[in-house]
Amino acid sequence: MSLKITPKIILSISLAGIGMAGIVAVAFADGWDPRFSATNIGSIEQTRHNLTLSYNDNETAKALMNGARNNYGEVCVYCHTPHGANTQINAPLWNRTINNASNYSIYDTPTTLGLEDRLNLPGPSSLTCLSCHDGTIAIDSVLNMPGSGLAPGSNLSNTAVGSSNNAFLDTWGAAGNPGGGHLTIGPELGGSGGLPGCNLCHNEFNDAAGAAPDFSLFALGTNLRNDHVVGITYPTTFGPGIDYNQPEVTIAGKWSFFDSNGNNFAEKDEVRLYDSGNGPAVECASCHDPHGIPSNGPGTEFIPSFLRISNSTPNSNGIGGPSGLCLTCHAK
C-alpha cells in the first residue's frame, strides 16, 4: 500500500533539514527505529503511540509533524476521555471517531475454507485499533479535546462514526494552539478532507533516503483480507486433530484467555479472545496491547509492534520465542 512518491519529494524533505546524513537506511517492519529517540521503555509515553512527539531529533521534522495533526499535548486524549466518551462502541472511555464495522471487507469462505460459520465483522477490540490504522480517519479525530475541548463560543462537535468533522478539529487551532492538517495514516485510503496522509513522508522512498521511516505497513486499509483475520469466533472443541489450543480461562460473555501464570487474571502479556456476542473471538487486541509490553519484566524494552508475546526471544519465564505468539493459539 505504499504511496509512490517521486525523488523530488525526498529532495525537498532533505532540504527542509530532515535528512540524516551518515545513517544507514534500514526498514524496520516492527516500527522500532534506532534513528528516533523513543526508548520503548517504561510507558506509552516512550512509544510511537505518543502522538504528541515526533521522536525525530530534528526540529524541522518536529514542526512538520505539528502540521500533520493537532498536538493536544496529552498522550491519553488521542484515545480516551474521562467524560463524554463515544457511546457507539463498547470500548473503555473511547474518545475517537470510529468506522462502521460494515465498511470493512473480511475473509470469505471461497478463499478461506474451514472458516464457515465463524466469520464475523470486526468487534470493538478491533474497531478501536482500526480507527487509526484503517487510514480513513484522521489521527487527531477525538470527540473531546483537552480542557474545555472547544474554542470559545464554539458549539461544534465531532462525528462518533464516519468521517471526521474537520471544522470541529480546527477549533483547537482557533483556541490559540497550532492547528494540524488532520491527516490519516495512508493517503491512498482516502485522506481526511482530501489531504495527503502520513505516508506522504513516511514511505519507502524517504525511508531509503534516511529521512523518515516507512509506515506503509501500518496503514491496513478497509480491505482486511490480506491481514490476520479478526472478528472470527475461536473454536470451542479441542483435542487430537484440532489445530487450536484451548484457553485456560473462559468468562462467558466477556472473554477467554491463555493464563500462562495460572492466576485466573488476564495479564497484559497474555493472549485473550473477546466475546462481543458470538462467543470468544480473535480481535486486534488479542495479540497487541497499544500501551506496550515489557519484553522481560518492568524496565525492559517493550516487545516490538506492541505484541503481547515475543515471536523471537523468550522472557525469563520462558514465554515467547520463535513463533511464540502464533503458537499460543495455533497447535502446529
N, C-alpha and C positions, 0 to 999 in steps of 0.2 A: 504494500500500500504506500510505498514511498512516493513522495512528490518529486516529479522531475524538475530540477532547477538548473539553470544554466550556470556555467562558471562565473558569469558576471556577478551573480549574487554572492558567490564565495568571495570574489574580489572586493565587493562593496563591504562585506562584513569585515574582512581583514583590514580594509582602510579605515573602518569605524573603530578599530582598535581591539577587536575581539581575537584576532589571530594570535596563536600561541606558538611562536617560532621555537624550534628545537624539541618539540614534543612529538613523539611518535604517535600517529593516529591509529587507534585500535578500537574496534567496535565491541562494546560490552553489552551483550544481549540481555544481561540481567540488570542493567541500569546502574551498576556500581562503576564509577569512572574516576580514576585517580587524578584527572585534570581538575577536579572540582573539590571543594573543601568540606562537603558533608562527611561527617565521621561515621555515620550509620551506627552510632553507639549511644545508648542512654535513653533516648525518647524519639518520638516522631519529629521533634524539633530539628534533629540532626539527620533527616532523611529528605528525599526528593518530594515527599508528601507535605513538607512545609512549604506552602506556596507563597510565603511572604519573602522568601530569599531566592537569590539566583544560584548560589553556590559556584558562581564563576567569580574569581577574584578581580576580574577586570571591571572597573567602574562603568565603562561604556556599556558593557554587556548587561550590567545590572539595570542601567537606565532603559535599555531596550526591553528588558523583562517587564518593567513597570508600564510599558506601552502595550503589553500583551494582556494585562488583566488588572483589575483593581487590587492594589496591595492594601488589604484590610489591616495589616499589622498584627493580626492574631492568627495563630495556627489553626485552632479548632473550628473557627467560624466558617471555614470553607466547606465543612461537612455537617457541623452540629450547631444547635442553638438551644439555650435553656428554656425559651418560651416561643410560642407561635410556630412550632415545627410543622413540617409537611404532613398533613393528615391523609394524603393519598398513598402512603406507603407505610407498611409496618416495619419501621426501622427506628433505632433509638435517636429521638430528638433530631430527625433528619432535616437539614437546613438547605438542601439543594433542590433545584428543578430536576425532575426525572423524566425518562421517556416512557411511553406506554409500552407494556410488555409485548403487545401485539405487533409492534413495529419491527420486531426482530425476526430474522429468518433463522430457523433452528434446523437441526438434523431431521431428515425424513427417512422413512423406512426403506425406500428403494435403494438408498446408498448406505444404510446402516442396519443391516439385517440383525435381528436379535434384540432390537430396542423397542419393538412393538409394545404398545400399551404402557410404556414407561416414560414416553416423551411428553414434556410439558414446557410451557413458556418460562422464561427466567423468573425466579421468585425474588422477593425483596432483597435477599442477601447477594443477589447478582445485580439487580437494578441499581443499587447504591453505587457499586463499582462502575457500572456502565454509564452512570450519569456523567462521568468524565470520559471514560475510556471508549465510549462508542463514537466519540468525535462529532456529535451533533449538538451538544450543549456546552455553552461557554464555561470555562473552568472556574470563573468567578460568579457563576449564576446562583447566588444564595437568595433565600427568602427574607432573612433578617441580617442586616449589616451590624457591625459593632456600634455600641452606643444606642442612639435613637433609631438608627437604621435608615434614616431618610434625611435628605436636605431639608432645611427649614421651610415649612409651608407646603411640602410635597405630600400628595395623597396617593402616589403611585404604589403599586405592589408588583411583585414578580409572579411569574407563572409557576404553578406547582407541577404541572405535567405538560410537556411540549417544548416549544421554543422559548428561549429567554426573552424577557421584556427588557431590552437594552435601555429603554428610556428610564426605567427604574434603576438599573445598574449605573447609569450615567449620573444619578443624583449623588453618588459617592464623590465624584469629582466636583460637583456643584457645591458640596459642603466644604470645599477648601482643600481637598486632598487630590493627589494626582490620579485622574481617571485612567482606566485601562481601555484596551481595544476589545475586551470581552471575546477573546479568541477561543476556539475549540482546539482540541489536540490536532486533528487532521483536516486540512482544508479540502482534500479530495472527498471528504464525507459531508460537505455542506457547512462551511464556516458560518458562524453566527453573524447575521446581518450582511452576508456576502464578503466578510473579511477573510483573509487567509488565516490558517491555523498555526499552531506552534511548529508544525513541520516545515513552515516556510524557512526557518533557521535550523531546526533540529531534524536534519535529513542526512542521508548517506553521503552526499557530496560535501557538506560542511563538516561532517564527521571526519572524512578523509583529509580535509584541509586543516584539521585540528582546531576548528572554530567553535563547533557545537556538536554534542553527541547526538546520534541518530535516535529519535524517539518513535520512529515509524512502527516498531514492534508493539508499542503500547496503544496505538490507535486501532482498536479492534473493529470498528465499524458496526453496522447493524446486521450484517450477514455473519452469523456465528457458526456457520457450517465448516469453517476451517480452524476452529478452536475446540478445546476440550468441551464436550457437551455440558451444559448447565441446565438446571430445571429437571433433570432426569431422575426419576424415582429409583432409589437404591433397591437391590434385590432383598427379599425377605426370607429366602431359602438358601441355606448354606450347607456345605459338606463336600464329600468327594465328587469331583467333576464340576463343581461350581467355581467359577473364575473370580469370585469375590470373597473377601474376608468379612467376618461378622463383627460389627462394632460391639464393644463390651457393654455399653450402656445405651439404653433407649428410653427416652421420656416421651410418652405418647403426646402428640400434638405440638411438640416443641422441637426435638432433635434426637439424633443418635450421635455417639462419638466413640472414638478409639481411645480408651482410657489407659494410656501407657504406664501411668504410675499407680493405677488401681485405687484412686481416692474418690471415685464416683463424682468428680467435678471436671467440667470441660475446661481444661487449661488452654492458654493461648497457643501452646505448641503442640496441640493435639487436633487431628483432623476431625471435623464434625459434619453432619448431614442435617440440613434444615428442613423442617416439616412446615410447609405453607398450605397444607390442606389435602395433599395427595400422598402423604407419607414422607419419611425422610428422603431428601433429595440432595444431589450434588449441586452446589452453587459456587460462585466465585470465592466467597468467604470460607468455603470448606477447606481450601488449600492455602489461601492468602489471608494474612492479617495486615491491614493497612498501616498499623502503628509500628510494625517491626517486631521480630522475634530474635532475641539474643541467640547466637549460634552455640554457645557453650556456657550458659549461665549469665547472671547480671554483670554488666560491664564489658561484655564481649560484643564483637561486631555482629550486627543483625544478619540473618540469613538473606542472601540476595533475592531480589524480586518479591520481597515481603512474604516469602513462603513460610509456612508453619513448621515444616520439616525440611532439612537439607537433603538435596539429591546428590551431594558429593561427600561431605565429611560428617561422620557420626559425632554426636556430642559425648560428654563424659559418661552419660547414662546409656550409651550405645544406641541412641535413637538417631535415625538418619543413615546416610551413606549412599553409595551408588544406587540411584533409583529409589531411595528410601521413601520419599513421599509417594511415588507411584505404587510401591509395594505395600503401602499401608492399606489401600483398598483392594488392589488387584492381586489375586493369588496366582502367581505365574512361576 
